[in-house]
């Protein structure tokens, strides 16, 4: 096994609560110097890619816009592949920046991209989206999370509204967020890399590690942020490698290379 | 085969556009005189049972309240079987009449009964229902239709909102309307009749005939209202019997009885 491409989860791997994790900036620099193509993978669907890149740079990371891979980017790649030009964006208006090469429309779209509208998922809005998809527009969902916790209360997330349209129009949405396979596959298509030569590093055993392995990638779990002791005995998911933090990633890559050399 | 119980679809079998179908009233009277227990089966979820019975009587049918079997009645039987006392009714307020033996509550219910709220399915309302079911309340849906046509437009029906809650809370609703098996099974439980001794008569090949057969009943299709010539060559569903209208039901029952006698 040779690792040729590296996908990095952001929150919990590179930074935590707005502060870079020790050694993270140096590791990113080092990986670039070693010649690895990198992608910053995030499930953020409330900010455009340029803003995500800007935040990373403000924290001192080398992060050009092109290396930020978010669900909007996956959606845009999908739309290009599908040849869809007229797109209705049912999401944060700021995300329009990530769909600059498309015609953003309010009627008769070729595709609908659904994101986090929250309380703007009114009955009227849902019916408008329903008519678009039942009229033939493809439905792309930036994620399909079930709910989130707002103070004391559970609140419906995007997923239930996607499920409502799917049921109403008897269709299946394409979900492009992590841990959907399409998310990783699209990322790698843009790099021309093979799945088994790609390493994903993350802190979340299910979303990062399980999702990446499910897509055929090599997965490394860091013992920071979302990592829990129980993860070591997870009933289904076993990462290919586990390291204490991203600081150990370069030594790990060197070890993997040594192992490979010994096998030849 | 002996037929002991008869389930009658209403619209399209007994009446059409508010007018009794020829011979329908006489047939109902005759069936009662012959000693058959009858049930009037309807998927109406916008009117309480007493109102449905009143309309039938206004058209000249012998129709006591107890013989009207609608999804609210199925739901109430389910709630009794489940021992649920505190019920939240998310449906037409008039339907409260069909849940008179329960405590109708706005908070902490044992079960939620979902009906046609239409545009009252606001984001706030859906979130309130979501919290009830994710807190453990059982979800019962009066039907799960996908959409309906309002003038020129398709409009989301109850089904998509049920699907949204199901996905959000990762549960499965109990759907009590026709053609759900539970609808027929509950009807017969209240009569103490066996499935194979029960005849269902309807005009809709899928909803009435297919649904009844799927539940193990004997199904008769009438060639009135929703009946279409194509139904004679339906790819999956073949009714046990087909008659031109309800006027032929009594002769059919006599034929079935003769056949049975000849076999003994």
HADDOCK unambig.tbl for C-alpha pairs under 7 A between the chains (distance, minus, plus):
assign (segid A and resid 119 and name CA) (segid B and resid 123 and name CA) 5.66 0.50 0.50
assign (segid A and resid 121 and name CA) (segid B and resid 123 and name CA) 6.33 0.50 0.50
assign (segid A and resid 122 and name CA) (segid B and resid 122 and name CA) 5.71 0.50 0.50
assign (segid A and resid 122 and name CA) (segid B and resid 123 and name CA) 5.83 0.50 0.50
assign (segid A and resid 123 and name CA) (segid B and resid 119 and name CA) 5.65 0.50 0.50
assign (segid A and resid 123 and name CA) (segid B and resid 121 and name CA) 6.32 0.50 0.50
assign (segid A and resid 123 and name CA) (segid B and resid 122 and name CA) 5.81 0.50 0.50
assign (segid A and resid 127 and name CA) (segid B and resid 155 and name CA) 6.12 0.50 0.50
assign (segid A and resid 127 and name CA) (segid B and resid 156 and name CA) 6.15 0.50 0.50
assign (segid A and resid 131 and name CA) (segid B and resid 154 and name CA) 6.52 0.50 0.50
assign (segid A and resid 146 and name CA) (segid B and resid 167 and name CA) 6.66 0.50 0.50
assign (segid A and resid 146 and name CA) (segid B and resid 168 and name CA) 4.55 0.50 0.50
assign (segid A and resid 147 and name CA) (segid B and resid 168 and name CA) 6.20 0.50 0.50
assign (segid A and resid 154 and name CA) (segid B and resid 131 and name CA) 6.55 0.50 0.50
assign (segid A and resid 155 and name CA) (segid B and resid 127 and name CA) 6.13 0.50 0.50
assign (segid A and resid 156 and name CA) (segid B and resid 127 and name CA) 6.15 0.50 0.50
assign (segid A and resid 156 and name CA) (segid B and resid 168 and name CA) 6.44 0.50 0.50
assign (segid A and resid 159 and name CA) (segid B and resid 168 and name CA) 6.91 0.50 0.50
assign (segid A and resid 160 and name CA) (segid B and resid 164 and name CA) 4.11 0.50 0.50
assign (segid A and resid 160 and name CA) (segid B and resid 165 and name CA) 6.50 0.50 0.50
assign (segid A and resid 160 and name CA) (segid B and resid 167 and name CA) 5.47 0.50 0.50
assign (segid A and resid 160 and name CA) (segid B and resid 168 and name CA) 5.20 0.50 0.50
assign (segid A and resid 161 and name CA) (segid B and resid 164 and name CA) 5.86 0.50 0.50
assign (segid A and resid 163 and name CA) (segid B and resid 163 and name CA) 6.17 0.50 0.50
assign (segid A and resid 163 and name CA) (segid B and resid 164 and name CA) 5.50 0.50 0.50
assign (segid A and resid 163 and name CA) (segid B and resid 167 and name CA) 6.58 0.50 0.50
assign (segid A and resid 164 and name CA) (segid B and resid 160 and name CA) 4.11 0.50 0.50
assign (segid A and resid 164 and name CA) (segid B and resid 161 and name CA) 5.85 0.50 0.50
assign (segid A and resid 164 and name CA) (segid B and resid 163 and name CA) 5.49 0.50 0.50
assign (segid A and resid 164 and name CA) (segid B and resid 164 and name CA) 4.92 0.50 0.50
assign (segid A and resid 165 and name CA) (segid B and resid 160 and name CA) 6.49 0.50 0.50
assign (segid A and resid 167 and name CA) (segid B and resid 146 and name CA) 6.66 0.50 0.50
assign (segid A and resid 167 and name CA) (segid B and resid 160 and name CA) 5.46 0.50 0.50
assign (segid A and resid 167 and name CA) (segid B and resid 163 and name CA) 6.59 0.50 0.50
assign (segid A and resid 168 and name CA) (segid B and resid 146 and name CA) 4.53 0.50 0.50
assign (segid A and resid 168 and name CA) (segid B and resid 147 and name CA) 6.20 0.50 0.50
assign (segid A and resid 168 and name CA) (segid B and resid 156 and name CA) 6.42 0.50 0.50
assign (segid A and resid 168 and name CA) (segid B and resid 159 and name CA) 6.90 0.50 0.50
assign (segid A and resid 168 and name CA) (segid B and resid 160 and name CA) 5.19 0.50 0.50
